[in-house]
Amino acid sequence: MKHRLFLVGVFSVFSLLVSFESIAANSGIAQVHAKVPNTEAKLSALTYLKNMNKAYKQLNYKLLYINTGKNKIEPKQLIHGVINGKRITYFGFLNGEMRESVQFDGKISFYEQGNKAYSLVTRRDQSVFANIANFDFDSGSKSYEYIILGKDRLAGKRAIAIRMVSKDEFRYSYIVWLDLKSYLPLRLDTINKSNLIIEQTMAVSLNVTKDINPWVAQLSSKKAPKVLHIPSMTIDEIPQWQIHWLPEGFKVIKDDQHKLMMHDTDPVSYIMISDGIVAVSIYISSNNTSASEHKNIIQLGGTLLYTKLKDDIEVNIIGEIPVATAEKIVTSIKVTE
């Protein structure tokens, strides 16, 4: 077993967790109670979700929320605005050392206490709820069924809960709660096949304004920290592997060969797949040891760290998918001829 590559995979997941803002939630039965009288026009679940798509990108708002995990609650803040047709998002942790980021005009800048600020070039939305709020729900209907569960009160707002039920066993289901007035997301529960909440993000305060937050507007005019350029380390000579099975709706969005670290002598194949909600990283390398077949599974909330050593390859998978999905993906990996 090549412990080094697995440890690199573990290190990679923390970046993935920060990018997606996913902290493991305490398990519990997902329940919704219809307490609020229905006085709104009757909309379909799909219409509510598509309204959320628009509101999330177009409105000016401040959101205080928490990610919950075992023996740990992390309060965070997000301020979103639109200035001259461009979205700007400020994100910050409210406890502990200062950790902030600003995403604007194709860049995301990171500020962390004790470290030098830097920027990365990206068009990927890194905001809280971004994975669900940017999802293509029309195409997603092939993989999910959308069901209105009921209404309740959340973060001081009248809210409606909509369940996204997976049509197969290879992805999680979700419950998303929307503010009935603005259609902005207030809570997201990730649900496993046992109907337990394995991860949760929940708003505690939402304030929607007509105009952009003046402080955030000023951030848009400030010079961003220097862009950090990660050197290309593509290796063309190593074997390339191909995945012959993916769950419905998943696509390969990146496929290359590179070294994971500057001092790493063993290049690997890297494949990223996504269904629009979750992104899954797959690292494949040759197995040069005489170790027998082995697998290692670590579950951090909804995020799986899966390592499989079999025959002549080692596979590390990191992402928000069930174990059954990772095992079927590994089985389907073959050398490209």
VMD Tcl script that draws the C-alpha trace (Angstrom):
set ca {
  {0.00 0.00 0.00}
  {1.46 3.33 -1.00}
  {0.64 5.39 2.04}
  {2.15 8.51 0.48}
  {-0.43 8.79 -2.28}
  {-3.27 8.14 0.12}
  {-2.01 10.90 2.41}
  {-1.91 13.24 -0.57}
  {-5.52 12.30 -1.21}
  {-6.39 13.13 2.38}
  {-4.69 16.50 2.01}
  {-6.64 17.11 -1.20}
  {-9.97 16.57 0.48}
  {-9.44 19.47 2.84}
  {-9.13 21.76 -0.17}
  {-12.26 20.16 -1.57}
  {-14.09 20.65 1.72}
  {-13.11 24.34 1.87}
  {-14.12 24.87 -1.77}
  {-17.54 23.40 -1.24}
  {-17.93 24.51 2.39}
  {-19.07 21.09 3.51}
  {-18.77 20.12 7.15}
  {-20.14 16.77 8.35}
  {-23.54 17.03 10.03}
  {-24.92 15.07 12.97}
  {-27.07 12.25 11.66}
  {-30.80 12.47 12.19}
  {-34.07 11.57 10.55}
  {-35.05 14.11 7.88}
  {-38.52 15.38 8.83}
  {-40.63 18.36 7.72}
  {-43.81 19.65 9.33}
  {-46.39 21.68 7.44}
  {-47.06 24.40 10.03}
  {-47.53 27.47 7.85}
  {-50.85 27.97 5.99}
  {-50.48 27.92 2.20}
  {-51.45 31.41 1.05}
  {-49.11 31.59 -1.97}
  {-49.95 30.68 -5.53}
  {-49.41 26.98 -6.05}
  {-46.08 26.41 -7.80}
  {-44.50 23.13 -8.80}
  {-41.37 21.91 -7.03}
  {-39.40 22.47 -10.25}
  {-40.61 26.07 -10.51}
  {-39.55 26.80 -6.93}
  {-36.08 25.38 -7.64}
  {-35.66 27.35 -10.86}
  {-36.73 30.52 -9.02}
  {-33.95 29.76 -6.55}
  {-31.46 29.61 -9.46}
  {-32.34 33.18 -10.45}
  {-32.58 34.66 -6.94}
  {-29.22 33.25 -5.88}
  {-27.43 35.00 -8.75}
  {-29.43 38.23 -9.04}
  {-30.26 39.44 -5.51}
  {-28.23 41.43 -2.97}
  {-28.20 39.64 0.37}
  {-26.34 38.88 3.58}
  {-26.45 35.36 4.94}
  {-25.31 34.08 8.34}
  {-25.18 30.31 8.49}
  {-23.66 27.30 10.20}
  {-22.19 24.00 9.11}
  {-22.82 21.37 11.73}
  {-20.68 18.34 12.50}
  {-19.88 16.01 15.34}
  {-19.06 18.12 18.40}
  {-18.41 21.12 16.14}
  {-20.43 24.07 14.88}
  {-18.85 26.60 12.51}
  {-20.66 29.96 12.09}
  {-19.91 31.72 8.80}
  {-20.99 34.79 6.86}
  {-21.65 35.40 3.19}
  {-22.45 38.74 1.55}
  {-23.51 38.67 -2.09}
  {-24.10 41.52 -4.47}
  {-24.33 42.46 -8.13}
  {-22.44 45.52 -9.35}
  {-22.43 46.60 -12.99}
  {-23.81 43.22 -13.96}
  {-21.02 41.30 -12.17}
  {-21.49 39.18 -9.08}
  {-19.27 39.69 -6.04}
  {-19.23 37.45 -2.98}
  {-17.53 37.94 0.38}
  {-17.15 34.92 2.64}
  {-15.73 34.71 6.16}
  {-15.48 32.45 9.21}
  {-16.85 34.17 12.32}
  {-14.93 32.19 14.97}
  {-11.23 31.61 15.46}
  {-8.47 33.02 13.30}
  {-9.41 35.31 10.44}
  {-10.22 33.41 7.24}
  {-11.88 35.32 4.42}
  {-12.28 35.23 0.67}
  {-13.65 37.51 -2.04}
  {-14.80 36.20 -5.41}
  {-15.20 38.73 -8.23}
  {-14.57 39.06 -11.96}
  {-13.09 35.61 -12.57}
  {-10.87 35.52 -9.47}
  {-11.16 34.35 -5.91}
  {-8.83 35.96 -3.34}
  {-7.97 34.31 -0.02}
  {-7.00 36.10 3.18}
  {-5.87 34.05 6.17}
  {-4.34 35.27 9.40}
  {-0.59 34.70 9.44}
  {-0.33 33.86 5.74}
  {0.24 35.92 2.62}
  {-2.93 36.70 0.66}
  {-3.23 35.24 -2.83}
  {-5.70 34.87 -5.69}
  {-6.71 32.04 -8.00}
  {-8.29 32.33 -11.41}
  {-11.64 30.52 -11.42}
  {-15.14 30.78 -12.80}
  {-16.49 28.17 -10.42}
  {-18.88 29.59 -7.83}
  {-17.37 28.91 -4.39}
  {-20.27 30.30 -2.33}
  {-22.35 28.46 0.24}
  {-25.26 26.56 -1.36}
  {-23.57 27.10 -4.77}
  {-23.65 23.41 -5.67}
  {-27.43 23.20 -5.34}
  {-28.31 26.78 -6.34}
  {-26.50 26.52 -9.70}
  {-27.80 23.07 -10.60}
  {-29.61 22.52 -13.92}
  {-32.87 21.16 -12.51}
  {-34.39 20.49 -15.94}
  {-31.59 18.10 -16.92}
  {-31.40 16.87 -13.34}
  {-34.92 15.46 -13.55}
  {-33.37 12.40 -15.22}
  {-31.60 11.61 -11.96}
  {-33.84 13.19 -9.31}
  {-37.52 13.45 -8.52}
  {-38.59 16.79 -6.99}
  {-41.22 16.66 -4.25}
  {-42.68 19.45 -2.08}
  {-42.61 18.23 1.52}
  {-44.27 21.12 3.34}
  {-43.75 24.52 4.92}
  {-42.30 25.70 8.20}
  {-40.39 28.61 9.72}
  {-36.62 28.81 9.33}
  {-34.18 31.63 10.20}
  {-37.21 33.81 10.96}
  {-38.55 33.26 7.42}
  {-41.50 31.35 6.06}
  {-39.91 28.52 4.18}
  {-40.80 25.61 1.93}
  {-38.95 22.29 1.85}
  {-38.36 20.44 -1.40}
  {-36.86 16.99 -1.52}
  {-34.64 15.89 -4.38}
  {-35.02 12.11 -4.37}
  {-32.28 10.18 -6.15}
  {-33.64 7.72 -8.70}
  {-30.77 5.29 -8.06}
  {-28.44 4.18 -5.27}
  {-25.38 5.88 -6.70}
  {-25.94 9.41 -5.39}
  {-27.34 11.08 -2.29}
  {-30.74 12.70 -1.98}
  {-31.22 16.26 -0.73}
  {-33.73 18.47 1.03}
  {-33.45 22.16 0.19}
  {-35.38 24.81 2.12}
  {-36.28 28.06 0.33}
  {-37.40 31.44 1.67}
  {-40.93 31.83 0.32}
  {-40.46 35.56 -0.27}
  {-37.05 35.72 -1.98}
  {-36.67 32.05 -3.03}
  {-33.13 32.06 -1.60}
  {-31.89 28.78 -0.04}
  {-31.99 28.63 3.74}
  {-30.97 25.07 4.47}
  {-29.54 22.05 2.68}
  {-29.63 18.52 4.06}
  {-27.70 15.70 2.42}
  {-29.62 12.44 2.89}
  {-28.31 8.89 2.60}
  {-30.32 5.85 1.54}
  {-31.25 5.21 5.21}
  {-33.00 8.60 5.26}
  {-30.43 10.06 7.66}
  {-28.93 13.56 7.45}
  {-25.20 13.07 6.93}
  {-24.40 16.73 6.23}
  {-26.24 19.99 6.84}
  {-25.81 23.68 6.10}
  {-28.39 25.98 7.69}
  {-28.98 29.74 7.65}
  {-29.60 31.51 10.96}
  {-30.17 34.94 9.43}
  {-30.99 36.25 5.95}
  {-31.25 39.91 4.95}
  {-32.17 40.83 1.36}
  {-31.63 44.45 0.27}
  {-32.49 46.47 -2.81}
  {-28.97 47.90 -3.15}
  {-25.61 46.20 -2.86}
  {-23.84 46.31 0.50}
  {-21.64 49.49 0.35}
  {-18.65 47.75 1.93}
  {-18.79 44.90 -0.61}
  {-19.14 47.43 -3.41}
  {-15.87 49.01 -2.24}
  {-14.16 45.61 -2.33}
  {-14.84 45.40 -6.05}
  {-12.60 48.42 -6.68}
  {-9.68 47.18 -4.55}
  {-6.70 45.53 -6.20}
  {-6.75 41.77 -5.72}
  {-3.68 39.93 -4.34}
  {-1.25 38.44 -6.82}
  {-2.57 35.45 -8.75}
  {-0.95 32.19 -7.72}
  {0.07 30.21 -10.79}
  {0.45 26.48 -10.25}
  {3.12 25.13 -12.63}
  {2.00 22.58 -15.19}
  {3.47 19.14 -14.57}
  {1.83 17.10 -17.29}
  {3.45 13.76 -17.97}
  {2.72 12.20 -21.36}
  {4.57 8.91 -21.05}
  {2.60 7.23 -18.30}
  {-0.33 4.87 -18.94}
  {-3.73 6.50 -19.20}
  {-6.77 4.93 -17.62}
  {-10.38 5.27 -18.70}
  {-13.55 5.01 -16.63}
  {-16.10 2.83 -18.41}
  {-19.02 3.46 -16.03}
  {-20.45 6.61 -14.45}
  {-23.80 7.16 -12.71}
  {-26.55 8.83 -14.75}
  {-25.87 12.54 -15.14}
  {-22.15 12.38 -14.29}
  {-19.58 13.54 -16.84}
  {-15.79 13.69 -16.98}
  {-14.85 17.37 -16.71}
  {-11.08 16.95 -16.37}
  {-8.67 14.20 -17.41}
  {-4.90 14.59 -17.33}
  {-1.66 13.12 -16.04}
  {0.60 14.93 -13.60}
  {2.66 14.77 -10.43}
  {0.86 15.59 -7.18}
  {3.85 17.29 -5.52}
  {7.07 18.90 -6.70}
  {9.18 16.16 -5.10}
  {6.88 13.31 -6.11}
  {8.55 10.88 -8.50}
  {5.44 8.84 -9.33}
  {3.06 10.59 -11.75}
  {-0.63 9.75 -11.63}
  {-3.69 10.03 -13.79}
  {-6.23 12.53 -12.49}
  {-9.89 12.44 -13.51}
  {-12.62 14.73 -12.16}
  {-16.27 13.89 -12.64}
  {-19.39 15.91 -11.75}
  {-23.16 15.81 -12.05}
  {-23.48 19.55 -11.44}
  {-24.01 19.16 -7.70}
  {-20.95 17.26 -6.55}
  {-17.41 17.07 -7.94}
  {-15.45 13.85 -7.44}
  {-11.65 13.59 -7.78}
  {-10.15 10.27 -8.92}
  {-6.40 9.59 -8.70}
  {-5.05 6.48 -10.47}
  {-1.47 5.24 -10.31}
  {0.47 2.08 -11.03}
  {0.84 -0.30 -8.12}
  {4.52 -1.17 -7.91}
  {4.25 -3.07 -4.65}
  {3.58 -6.72 -3.93}
  {0.75 -5.89 -1.52}
  {-2.45 -7.90 -1.81}
  {-5.85 -6.39 -2.61}
  {-6.80 -3.77 -0.04}
  {-9.26 -0.94 0.44}
  {-9.62 1.89 2.93}
  {-12.79 3.92 3.55}
  {-13.08 7.19 5.49}
  {-16.40 9.05 5.69}
  {-16.38 12.76 6.63}
  {-20.03 13.74 6.64}
  {-21.11 13.42 3.02}
  {-17.53 13.31 1.72}
  {-15.98 9.92 1.02}
  {-12.24 9.16 0.98}
  {-11.95 5.79 -0.75}
  {-8.70 3.97 -1.54}
  {-8.55 0.68 -3.44}
  {-5.42 -1.33 -4.24}
  {-6.10 -4.02 -6.80}
  {-4.01 -5.86 -9.35}
  {-1.64 -3.32 -10.91}
  {-3.35 -0.05 -9.92}
  {-4.08 2.09 -6.87}
  {-7.18 4.29 -6.96}
  {-8.00 7.16 -4.58}
  {-11.48 8.71 -4.81}
  {-12.54 11.86 -2.97}
  {-16.06 13.27 -3.22}
  {-19.64 13.34 -2.00}
  {-20.78 9.96 -3.27}
  {-21.86 6.69 -1.59}
  {-19.36 3.85 -1.17}
  {-21.27 1.73 -3.70}
  {-20.61 4.36 -6.38}
  {-16.88 4.48 -5.68}
  {-16.63 0.68 -5.80}
  {-18.43 0.46 -9.14}
  {-16.25 3.23 -10.63}
  {-13.07 1.39 -9.56}
  {-14.31 -1.84 -11.09}
  {-14.87 -0.08 -14.43}
  {-11.37 1.47 -14.73}
  {-9.31 0.01 -17.57}
  {-6.03 0.96 -19.25}
  {-6.57 2.92 -22.46}
  {-5.39 0.88 -25.41}
}
mol new
graphics top color blue
foreach p $ca { graphics top sphere $p radius 0.5 }
foreach p [lrange $ca 0 end-1] q [lrange $ca 1 end] { graphics top cylinder $p $q radius 0.2 }
display resetview
